[in-house]
Amino acid sequence: MPKQSDPSAQLAEADASAIIAMAWQDDTPFEAIELQFGLSESAVVALMRSALKARSFRLWRTRVRGRMAKHQTRQSSAMRDPSGTLEVIRQDLSDAQETFPLPPSPLTRASLR
């Protein structure tokens, strides 16, 4: 039974899986996860900490920490003036027209028969 402070307690299993997959992707910023699922960067870190093994979490955290591609605000401030706002980020993300697919499921119609 999950703890009450566990961030995955309020999420469906598919949502938690999608968030974990997006967090592992190098080109998906935390802001995109926040817009799609409403989880801040610290909530994503807490979800990853509770869902991954300790070694996997440390590898992910080392990989993500300070990475320019995971922080849309750092990308936008590097490209233009440092007054980037959340509205500018939302506009940039909506202009990108990128979809974030769910990871493939091992279940198929043939495997269910």
OpenMM code with the backbone's topology and positions (N, CA, C; nanometers):
from openmm import Vec3, app, unit

residues = "MET PRO LYS GLN SER ASP PRO SER ALA GLN LEU ALA GLU ALA ASP ALA SER ALA ILE ILE ALA MET ALA TRP GLN ASP ASP THR PRO PHE GLU ALA ILE GLU LEU GLN PHE GLY LEU SER GLU SER ALA VAL VAL ALA LEU MET ARG SER ALA LEU LYS ALA ARG SER PHE ARG LEU TRP ARG THR ARG VAL ARG GLY ARG MET ALA LYS HIS GLN THR ARG GLN SER SER ALA MET ARG ASP PRO SER GLY THR LEU GLU VAL ILE ARG GLN ASP LEU SER ASP ALA GLN GLU THR PHE PRO LEU PRO PRO SER PRO LEU THR ARG ALA SER LEU ARG".split()
positions = [
    Vec3(0.0841, -0.1179, 0.0000),
    Vec3(0.0000, 0.0000, 0.0000),
    Vec3(0.0883, 0.1238, 0.0000),
    Vec3(0.0679, 0.2213, -0.0949),
    Vec3(0.1540, 0.3375, -0.1023),
    Vec3(0.1306, 0.4331, 0.0141),
    Vec3(0.2367, 0.5048, 0.0497),
    Vec3(0.2266, 0.6050, 0.1560),
    Vec3(0.1450, 0.7239, 0.1064),
    Vec3(0.0924, 0.8019, 0.1975),
    Vec3(0.0154, 0.9192, 0.1595),
    Vec3(0.1043, 1.0256, 0.0976),
    Vec3(0.2319, 1.0353, 0.1401),
    Vec3(0.3208, 1.1362, 0.0848),
    Vec3(0.3812, 1.0925, -0.0476),
    Vec3(0.3544, 0.9694, -0.0906),
    Vec3(0.4059, 0.9169, -0.2159),
    Vec3(0.3366, 0.9900, -0.3313),
    Vec3(0.4137, 1.0550, -0.4221),
    Vec3(0.3514, 1.1298, -0.5312),
    Vec3(0.2743, 1.0410, -0.6276),
    Vec3(0.3116, 0.9134, -0.6361),
    Vec3(0.2416, 0.8252, -0.7289),
    Vec3(0.1080, 0.7782, -0.6732),
    Vec3(0.0779, 0.8105, -0.5480),
    Vec3(-0.0472, 0.7664, -0.4871),
    Vec3(-0.1683, 0.8294, -0.5547),
    Vec3(-0.1565, 0.9525, -0.6019),
    Vec3(-0.2688, 1.0201, -0.6652),
    Vec3(-0.2732, 0.9971, -0.8165),
    Vec3(-0.1702, 0.9359, -0.8738),
    Vec3(-0.1623, 0.9169, -1.0178),
    Vec3(-0.2060, 0.7765, -1.0567),
    Vec3(-0.2652, 0.7661, -1.1722),
    Vec3(-0.2939, 0.6340, -1.2282),
    Vec3(-0.1612, 0.5705, -1.2689),
    Vec3(-0.1583, 0.4396, -1.2743),
    Vec3(-0.0344, 0.3693, -1.3082),
    Vec3(0.0155, 0.4088, -1.4473),
    Vec3(-0.0752, 0.4275, -1.5416),
    Vec3(-0.0366, 0.4672, -1.6773),
    Vec3(0.0234, 0.6073, -1.6776),
    Vec3(-0.0352, 0.6983, -1.5976),
    Vec3(0.0189, 0.8344, -1.5893),
    Vec3(0.1580, 0.8337, -1.5280),
    Vec3(0.1761, 0.7580, -1.4213),
    Vec3(0.3073, 0.7509, -1.3572),
    Vec3(0.4095, 0.6930, -1.4535),
    Vec3(0.3706, 0.5921, -1.5295),
    Vec3(0.4603, 0.5325, -1.6279),
    Vec3(0.4956, 0.6327, -1.7376),
    Vec3(0.3981, 0.7096, -1.7824),
    Vec3(0.4230, 0.8098, -1.8863),
    Vec3(0.5148, 0.9202, -1.8343),
    Vec3(0.4945, 0.9630, -1.7103),
    Vec3(0.5790, 1.0670, -1.6517),
    Vec3(0.7224, 1.0174, -1.6379),
    Vec3(0.7391, 0.8930, -1.5943),
    Vec3(0.8734, 0.8361, -1.5804),
    Vec3(0.9415, 0.8283, -1.7169),
    Vec3(0.8676, 0.7864, -1.8188),
    Vec3(0.9245, 0.7793, -1.9538),
    Vec3(0.9640, 0.9175, -2.0035),
    Vec3(0.8790, 1.0176, -1.9797),
    Vec3(0.9108, 1.1539, -2.0219),
    Vec3(1.0305, 1.2088, -1.9453),
    Vec3(1.0417, 1.1742, -1.8180),
    Vec3(1.1529, 1.2223, -1.7371),
    Vec3(1.2858, 1.1633, -1.7853),
    Vec3(1.2843, 1.0401, -1.8343),
    Vec3(1.4068, 0.9772, -1.8853),
    Vec3(1.4478, 1.0354, -2.0195),
    Vec3(1.3527, 1.0893, -2.0972),
    Vec3(1.3853, 1.1438, -2.2289),
    Vec3(1.4668, 1.2715, -2.2134),
    Vec3(1.5721, 1.2824, -2.2919),
    Vec3(1.6589, 1.3997, -2.2835),
    Vec3(1.5925, 1.5253, -2.3390),
    Vec3(1.5057, 1.5101, -2.4371),
    Vec3(1.4493, 1.6267, -2.5043),
    Vec3(1.3150, 1.6721, -2.4481),
    Vec3(1.2683, 1.6127, -2.3399),
    Vec3(1.1414, 1.6524, -2.2790),
    Vec3(1.1689, 1.7363, -2.1546),
    Vec3(1.1367, 1.8662, -2.1586),
    Vec3(1.1622, 1.9507, -2.0416),
    Vec3(1.0625, 1.9244, -1.9289),
    Vec3(1.1036, 1.9585, -1.8082),
    Vec3(1.0150, 1.9427, -1.6924),
    Vec3(0.8892, 2.0270, -1.7086),
    Vec3(0.9000, 2.1385, -1.7786),
    Vec3(0.7839, 2.2247, -1.7983),
    Vec3(0.6759, 2.1549, -1.8797),
    Vec3(0.7155, 2.0692, -1.9760),
    Vec3(0.6176, 1.9946, -2.0549),
    Vec3(0.5436, 1.8942, -1.9667),
    Vec3(0.6158, 1.8326, -1.8751),
    Vec3(0.5522, 1.7393, -1.7809),
    Vec3(0.4551, 1.8154, -1.6913),
    Vec3(0.4951, 1.9351, -1.6497),
    Vec3(0.4075, 2.0156, -1.5645),
    Vec3(0.2812, 2.0577, -1.6385),
    Vec3(0.2949, 2.0963, -1.7647),
    Vec3(0.1772, 2.1364, -1.8416),
    Vec3(0.0837, 2.0194, -1.8669),
    Vec3(0.1392, 1.9020, -1.8930),
    Vec3(0.0553, 1.7868, -1.9264),
    Vec3(-0.0041, 1.7187, -1.8039),
    Vec3(0.0730, 1.7104, -1.6948),
    Vec3(0.0268, 1.6340, -1.5784),
    Vec3(0.0103, 1.7183, -1.4516),
    Vec3(0.0591, 1.8426, -1.4523),
    Vec3(0.0450, 1.9281, -1.3354),
    Vec3(0.1448, 1.8999, -1.2244),
    Vec3(0.2559, 1.8321, -1.2556),
    Vec3(0.3589, 1.8028, -1.1556),
    Vec3(0.4789, 1.8940, -1.1758),
    Vec3(0.5216, 1.9579, -1.0695),
    Vec3(0.6397, 2.0429, -1.0773),
    Vec3(0.7653, 1.9566, -1.0860),
    Vec3(0.8791, 2.0206, -1.1087),
    Vec3(1.0046, 1.9460, -1.1173),
    Vec3(1.0325, 1.8701, -0.9878),
    Vec3(1.0076, 1.9336, -0.8744),
    Vec3(1.0331, 1.8656, -0.7469),
    Vec3(0.9397, 1.7464, -0.7270),
    Vec3(0.8156, 1.7562, -0.7762),
    Vec3(0.7232, 1.6428, -0.7666),
    Vec3(0.7664, 1.5289, -0.8588),
    Vec3(0.8209, 1.5630, -0.9754),
    Vec3(0.8712, 1.4598, -1.0669),
    Vec3(0.9914, 1.3897, -1.0035),
    Vec3(1.0790, 1.4670, -0.9396),
    Vec3(1.1949, 1.4090, -0.8713),
    Vec3(1.1481, 1.3153, -0.7598),
    Vec3(1.0470, 1.3571, -0.6844),
    Vec3(0.9942, 1.2721, -0.5770),
    Vec3(0.9312, 1.1451, -0.6338),
    Vec3(0.8592, 1.1572, -0.7458),
    Vec3(0.8007, 1.0403, -0.8105),
    Vec3(0.9099, 0.9449, -0.8572),
    Vec3(1.0138, 0.9984, -0.9185),
    Vec3(1.1239, 0.9145, -0.9663),
    Vec3(1.1945, 0.8469, -0.8486),
    Vec3(1.2110, 0.9201, -0.7395),
    Vec3(1.2765, 0.8634, -0.6215),
    Vec3(1.1963, 0.7457, -0.5652),
    Vec3(1.0634, 0.7582, -0.5667),
    Vec3(0.9803, 0.6512, -0.5094),
    Vec3(0.9600, 0.5349, -0.6064),
    Vec3(0.9677, 0.5616, -0.7377),
    Vec3(0.9380, 0.4577, -0.8354),
    Vec3(1.0606, 0.3793, -0.8807),
    Vec3(1.1774, 0.4424, -0.8779),
    Vec3(1.2984, 0.3768, -0.9276),
    Vec3(1.3776, 0.3142, -0.8135),
    Vec3(1.4627, 0.2196, -0.8511),
    Vec3(1.5587, 0.1665, -0.7542),
    Vec3(1.6586, 0.2769, -0.7228),
    Vec3(1.7248, 0.2663, -0.6090),
    Vec3(1.8160, 0.3720, -0.5637),
    Vec3(1.9247, 0.4007, -0.6667),
    Vec3(1.9847, 0.2976, -0.7217),
    Vec3(2.0924, 0.3168, -0.8203),
    Vec3(2.0395, 0.3824, -0.9474),
    Vec3(1.9233, 0.3389, -0.9949),
    Vec3(1.8629, 0.3984, -1.1139),
    Vec3(1.8293, 0.5447, -1.0908),
    Vec3(1.7775, 0.5763, -0.9711),
    Vec3(1.7456, 0.7156, -0.9405),
    Vec3(1.8720, 0.8009, -0.9415),
    Vec3(1.9798, 0.7523, -0.8806),
    Vec3(2.1052, 0.8294, -0.8788),
    Vec3(2.1583, 0.8513, -1.0202),
    Vec3(2.1502, 0.7496, -1.1052),
    Vec3(2.1949, 0.7655, -1.2440),
    Vec3(2.1104, 0.8691, -1.3172),
    Vec3(1.9789, 0.8611, -1.2996),
    Vec3(1.8897, 0.9569, -1.3655),
    Vec3(1.9151, 1.0986, -1.3146),
    Vec3(1.9271, 1.1120, -1.1827),
    Vec3(1.9450, 1.2449, -1.1230),
    Vec3(2.0766, 1.3076, -1.1680),
    Vec3(2.1828, 1.2270, -1.1749),
    Vec3(2.3115, 1.2768, -1.2219),
    Vec3(2.3004, 1.3195, -1.3676),
    Vec3(2.2281, 1.2436, -1.4455),
    Vec3(2.2121, 1.2740, -1.5880),
    Vec3(2.1303, 1.4013, -1.6102),
    Vec3(2.0284, 1.4218, -1.5286),
    Vec3(1.9350, 1.5325, -1.5488),
    Vec3(1.9836, 1.6636, -1.4866),
    Vec3(2.0565, 1.6548, -1.3787),
    Vec3(2.0949, 1.7738, -1.3039),
    Vec3(2.1724, 1.8715, -1.3924),
    Vec3(2.1181, 1.9879, -1.4093),
    Vec3(2.1840, 2.0929, -1.4852),
    Vec3(2.1769, 2.0783, -1.6357),
    Vec3(2.1105, 1.9764, -1.6849),
    Vec3(2.1020, 1.9556, -1.8301),
    Vec3(2.0120, 2.0633, -1.8900),
    Vec3(2.0642, 2.1324, -1.9897),
    Vec3(1.9923, 2.2439, -2.0516),
    Vec3(1.8594, 2.1978, -2.1129),
    Vec3(1.8572, 2.0818, -2.1757),
    Vec3(1.7369, 2.0360, -2.2460),
    Vec3(1.6223, 2.0028, -2.1514),
    Vec3(1.6500, 1.9749, -2.0244),
    Vec3(1.5442, 1.9399, -1.9309),
    Vec3(1.4800, 2.0632, -1.8671),
    Vec3(1.5323, 2.1804, -1.8945),
    Vec3(1.4811, 2.3030, -1.8335),
    Vec3(1.4497, 2.4036, -1.9434),
    Vec3(1.3227, 2.4142, -1.9789),
    Vec3(1.2790, 2.5031, -2.0853),
    Vec3(1.3145, 2.6482, -2.0535),
    Vec3(1.3078, 2.6871, -1.9270),
    Vec3(1.3387, 2.8254, -1.8926),
    Vec3(1.4848, 2.8563, -1.9194),
    Vec3(1.5737, 2.7605, -1.8978),
    Vec3(1.7147, 2.7829, -1.9285),
    Vec3(1.7360, 2.7916, -2.0789),
    Vec3(1.6629, 2.7110, -2.1546),
    Vec3(1.6749, 2.7159, -2.3000),
    Vec3(1.6267, 2.8498, -2.3533),
    Vec3(1.5102, 2.8936, -2.3070),
    Vec3(1.4534, 3.0173, -2.3595),
    Vec3(1.5346, 3.1385, -2.3161),
    Vec3(1.5910, 3.1373, -2.1958),
    Vec3(1.6709, 3.2510, -2.1521),
    Vec3(1.8058, 3.2540, -2.2235),
    Vec3(1.8538, 3.1393, -2.2654),
    Vec3(1.9792, 3.1366, -2.3397),
    Vec3(1.9583, 3.1887, -2.4815),
    Vec3(1.8369, 3.1696, -2.5358),
    Vec3(1.8100, 3.2130, -2.6726),
    Vec3(1.7641, 3.3582, -2.6809),
    Vec3(1.7034, 3.4112, -2.5768),
    Vec3(1.6555, 3.5503, -2.5788),
    Vec3(1.6778, 3.6133, -2.4422),
    Vec3(1.6193, 3.7257, -2.4188),
    Vec3(1.6431, 3.7953, -2.2926),
    Vec3(1.5989, 3.7115, -2.1732),
    Vec3(1.6568, 3.7332, -2.0557),
    Vec3(1.6274, 3.6506, -1.9390),
    Vec3(1.4901, 3.6722, -1.8778),
    Vec3(1.4032, 3.7486, -1.9411),
    Vec3(1.2712, 3.7736, -1.8839),
    Vec3(1.1681, 3.6722, -1.9347),
    Vec3(1.2084, 3.5466, -1.9597),
    Vec3(1.1161, 3.4425, -2.0063),
    Vec3(1.0135, 3.4097, -1.8988),
    Vec3(0.8872, 3.4103, -1.9374),
    Vec3(0.7807, 3.3816, -1.8420),
    Vec3(0.7168, 3.2480, -1.8743),
    Vec3(0.6316, 3.2027, -1.7858),
    Vec3(0.5621, 3.0762, -1.8063),
    Vec3(0.4735, 3.0829, -1.9298),
    Vec3(0.4165, 3.1994, -1.9586),
    Vec3(0.3321, 3.2138, -2.0768),
    Vec3(0.4138, 3.1978, -2.2048),
    Vec3(0.5346, 3.2493, -2.2059),
    Vec3(0.6230, 3.2322, -2.3214),
    Vec3(0.6573, 3.0853, -2.3393),
    Vec3(0.6805, 3.0154, -2.2295),
    Vec3(0.7120, 2.8730, -2.2351),
    Vec3(0.5924, 2.7951, -2.2880),
    Vec3(0.4733, 2.8280, -2.2388),
    Vec3(0.3534, 2.7603, -2.2883),
    Vec3(0.3365, 2.7823, -2.4382),
    Vec3(0.3620, 2.9043, -2.4844),
    Vec3(0.3512, 2.9353, -2.6269),
    Vec3(0.4536, 2.8552, -2.7065),
    Vec3(0.5765, 2.8490, -2.6568),
    Vec3(0.6813, 2.7717, -2.7245),
    Vec3(0.6435, 2.6246, -2.7333),
    Vec3(0.5893, 2.5699, -2.6253),
    Vec3(0.5516, 2.4291, -2.6247),
    Vec3(0.4320, 2.4025, -2.7153),
    Vec3(0.3371, 2.4948, -2.7208),
    Vec3(0.2209, 2.4733, -2.8070),
    Vec3(0.2594, 2.4909, -2.9537),
    Vec3(0.3565, 2.5770, -2.9824),
    Vec3(0.4027, 2.5951, -3.1194),
    Vec3(0.4786, 2.4734, -3.1697),
    Vec3(0.5385, 2.3997, -3.0787),
    Vec3(0.6198, 2.2851, -3.1179),
    Vec3(0.5344, 2.1726, -3.1765),
    Vec3(0.4084, 2.1628, -3.1371),
    Vec3(0.3172, 2.0602, -3.1858),
    Vec3(0.3751, 1.9204, -3.1678),
    Vec3(0.4472, 1.9012, -3.0602),
    Vec3(0.5066, 1.7715, -3.0321),
    Vec3(0.4135, 1.6929, -2.9417),
    Vec3(0.3974, 1.5669, -2.9728),
    Vec3(0.3174, 1.4811, -2.8869),
    Vec3(0.4117, 1.3961, -2.8040),
    Vec3(0.3670, 1.3588, -2.6871),
    Vec3(0.4468, 1.2775, -2.5978),
    Vec3(0.3787, 1.1416, -2.5866),
    Vec3(0.4225, 1.0462, -2.6688),
    Vec3(0.3540, 0.9166, -2.6699),
    Vec3(0.3811, 0.8368, -2.5438),
    Vec3(0.2850, 0.7511, -2.5127),
    Vec3(0.3030, 0.6596, -2.4008),
    Vec3(0.3998, 0.5502, -2.4421),
    Vec3(0.4732, 0.4953, -2.3483),
    Vec3(0.5630, 0.3854, -2.3839),
    Vec3(0.4827, 0.2649, -2.4312),
    Vec3(0.5416, 0.1817, -2.5171),
    Vec3(0.4660, 0.0683, -2.5691),
    Vec3(0.4273, -0.0284, -2.4580),
    Vec3(0.3092, -0.0838, -2.4717),
    Vec3(0.2586, -0.1778, -2.3719),
    Vec3(0.2892, -0.3191, -2.4167),
    Vec3(0.3282, -0.4070, -2.3217),
    Vec3(0.3542, -0.5459, -2.3598),
    Vec3(0.2260, -0.6236, -2.3899),
    Vec3(0.1107, -0.5655, -2.3595),
    Vec3(-0.0160, -0.6344, -2.3835),
    Vec3(-0.0622, -0.6108, -2.5267),
    Vec3(-0.0988, -0.7166, -2.5941),
    Vec3(-0.1562, -0.7084, -2.7272),
    Vec3(-0.2834, -0.7919, -2.7282),
    Vec3(-0.3594, -0.7775, -2.8336),
    Vec3(-0.4826, -0.8574, -2.8447),
    Vec3(-0.4486, -1.0062, -2.8487),
    Vec3(-0.3388, -1.0399, -2.9153),
    Vec3(-0.3010, -1.1814, -2.9272),
    Vec3(-0.2588, -1.2378, -2.7904),
    Vec3(-0.1931, -1.1552, -2.7087),
    Vec3(-0.1478, -1.2056, -2.5793),
    Vec3(-0.2620, -1.2199, -2.4790),
    Vec3(-0.3732, -1.1546, -2.5029),
    Vec3(-0.4886, -1.1617, -2.4138),
    Vec3(-0.5793, -1.2796, -2.4451),
    Vec3(-0.5571, -1.3436, -2.5562),
    Vec3(-0.6445, -1.4581, -2.5950),
    Vec3(-0.5990, -1.5851, -2.5326),
] * unit.nanometer
topology = app.Topology()
chain = topology.addChain("A")
for resn in residues:
    res = topology.addResidue(resn, chain)
    for name in ("N", "CA", "C"):
        topology.addAtom(name, app.Element.getBySymbol(name[0]), res)
